[in-house]
Amino acid sequence: MKGLSTLSLVFIFLCYTSAAIFLAGFVRKVYEYAVTPSPLKIPTMPAPTTKGGVVLRMTGEVLFFTSLFKGNKWTWIGGYIFHIVFLLIVLRHLRYVLVPTPEVIYFIGPFGIHAGIILVVSAGYLFARRIFVDRTRYISSGADYFALILMALIAATGLAMQFLFMADVSAVKDFMVGLVTFSPVNIPDDHLFIVHLTLVMVLLVYLPFSKLMHAGGIFFSPTRVMVDDCNEKRHINPWDR
């Protein structure tokens, strides 16, 4: 840690702390989902009658958001685009932590930049729906708006570093690789990067305690993962055993 500035020490501590909170919170939440018994047999119809059918159903849910598509086509368009571009952005950012960087990550790079633009637009679309669509506004909370604003700001600051205030990519990569390899170096002297990094840390800390945990919770949703075998097997309430 010798030779590191005070600002660098502060952000190194915050980075490790936010990562630890994210991992611990995510694992704890998934554990709670896994051990919480379901008192009723409540698969959403039409439900699969075999475990293989459940696997196919969940594959469709995870990859294509099939339930959302059936429920509301416009919400599906905005939501699906939002998730796809978010994935591209995450993959693109692997170039800053992997040494050597795989060729496929370099290939994704240009798409990740365009994905950032689309992410801001799609977040704005989803935000507008929560304001102007009565039914959506009724079920929306402050947390829903906060998550969209936070991710839009992360994308916007990242785009600003790409197009307006060019960040020192080498310095950024040195800092990120230093964090991953537990050999930290000074944080780049770039105010916009510091803001961008701070927003990402806020997202990491916030995610395990928010609705964004549907990323892990979907695999434990009783309405999706239960087999419709009520006529073949008796479902006993776990608390009545």
N, C-alpha and C positions, 0 to 999 in steps of 0.2 A: 504493500500500500504506500510505500515511500514515493515521494514525488508527485502524488496526486493532489489536486487542488481541493479546497473545501467543498466547492460546488460539485466536483466529481464524486467526492466521498458521499455527499448527501444523495445524489441521484443513484449511485451504485447501491446504497442501502435501500432506497425506495424501490429500485428495480427488483432486487432480490426479495424484498418484503412483499411486494405486490404479486410476484410469481408464486411465492409460498402460499399466500392467502388464496390465490386462484386455484392452485393444485389441491390444497387441503379442503377448500370449500367445495370444489367440484367432486372430489372423492367422497366427502362426507354426504353430499346431497345424493349422489348416486347410490351410496350405501343405504340411505334412508328410503329411497325409492324401492330398492331391492328387498328390504326386510319388512316393509309395510304390507300386511296381508290385505287382500281384497275380500270384503264380506259378501259380495254378490257376484253372480255370473252375469256380466254386463257387456258382452262384446257388441259393438255397433253392427247392425245388420245392413246388408247381407254379410254375414261373418263366415270365415273359413271353418270347415269342419275337421281339419287335420292340422298338425303342427307344420307340415310342409306348406299348407295354405297360408298359415300365419307368416311364415318366412317370406313368401311371395308378396303378401299384403304389406308387410313392413318394408320390403325392398321398394315397392311402389311409393309408399309414404315418404321414405327417406330421399329417394332419388327424384321423384316427380311430384310430390305433394298431392297425391290423388284425391284425398278427402277435400282439400281446399279447392281443387279444380272443380269437383262436383258441387261444392257449396257456393262459390262465387268466382266467376271467371276473371273479373277485373282485379280482385284482390290477389288471385293466384298469379296473374301476370306480374304485378308489382312485387309481390313477395318472392316469387321464383327468381326473377331477375336480380333482386336484391341479394339473395343468398348465393347465386352463382357468381356474381361479380365480387362478393365478399370473399368467396373461396379463392378466386383468381388473385385477389390482392394479397391474401395470406401466403399463397404459394410464391408469388413474386418476391415477397419480402424474405423468403428463405435464402436469397442471394446474399443477404447481409449477415447470416449466421453460419452458413455452410462453407467449409474450406476443404477441398476445392468445391466450387459450385457446380452441380450437375448441369449438363448441357440443356436438359429439358427445362430447367428453371430460367436459363437465359432465353430460351424460346418463348416462355410464357411472359417474359418481361414486358414487351410492347402491349400485349393484351391486358396485362395488369394495370398499365397506365390508363388505357381507355376504360377499364373496369372501374377505376377510381372516379372518373367523370360520371359514369352511369350510376355508380353507387350514390353519389350526391343527388342525382335526378330522381332515382327510385325512392330514396329516403324522403325526398320532398313530396313525392307522389303519395307515399304511405302516410306521411304527416298530414297532408291536405285531406286525405280520406277521413282521418280521425277527427278533423275539424268540421268538414262540410257534409259528411254522410251521417245522418241522424242516428241510425242504428249503431254504427261504429263509434260515434262520439259518446254514446250512452255507456258503452262498455269499456271506454278508454280511461286510463288513470294517468296521473302525472308521470309515473314510471315509464309508461309507453312512449310518451313524448320525449322524456329524458333520453331513453335509449336511442331513439332515432336521431335526435339532435347531436348526441355524443358521437355516434358513428359517422354522421355527416361532417362534423367538425374534424374528426380524424382524417377522413378522406380529403377534405378541403385543405387542411394544412399540409398533407402529403403532396397534393397537386401543386400547391404554392411553392413547395421546395423543388418541384420538378420543372415548373414553367416560369415562375416569377423570381424567386430568390434561390438560386442554385445552391444546393447543399454540397459540402465536400464529401462525396461518396466514400472516398478512401478513409477519411476520418470517422465517418459514421460506421463503416464496416469494422474498422479496428476497434471501436468502442463496443459494438455488439458482439463481435467474436471474443473480445476480452471478457465480457460478461458470461458468455456461454462456457468458456474454457476456465472460468474462475481465475483469470489473469487480467483484472480490470486495468484500463488505461484512462487517461483524462477524457472527459466528455467533450465533444466538439464545441467550439465557441460559436454556436449558431442558435440564436434565440428561437427561431421558428422550429428547429429540430427539438429543442427543449420543450416547447409547447406541445408539439406532436407526440413526443415520448410521454409527457405527463398525461395527456388525454388517453393514450393507450394503457397506461398504468391504471387510470381510473376505471377504464373498461374491464381490465382484468380483475380488479377488486370487486367491481359491481356485478359481474356476470354470474358467479355462483349463487348469489342471493336474489336474483331477479327472474323475470319470465324468460330471459335468454337461456335459462337452463333447460328449456325444451329440447336443446341440442342433445342432452343426455336423457332427459325424462321421457322422451317419446318411446324409448325402448322398454319402458315399464308402465306404459299406459294400459290399464286393464281393458279399456274399450277397443284397443287395437291388437293386443297380444294374446287375448283369450281365444280359445277354441270353442266353437259353438257345438258342444256335445252334451247339452242338457238332457237329452233323451237317452243318452248312452251311459252317462255318469252323473252321480249325484254330487253337487257342489255343496260342501259343508262349510258354514261360516266358521272361520278360524277361531273366533272367540267362543264358539259353542262346543268346541271339542272337549 
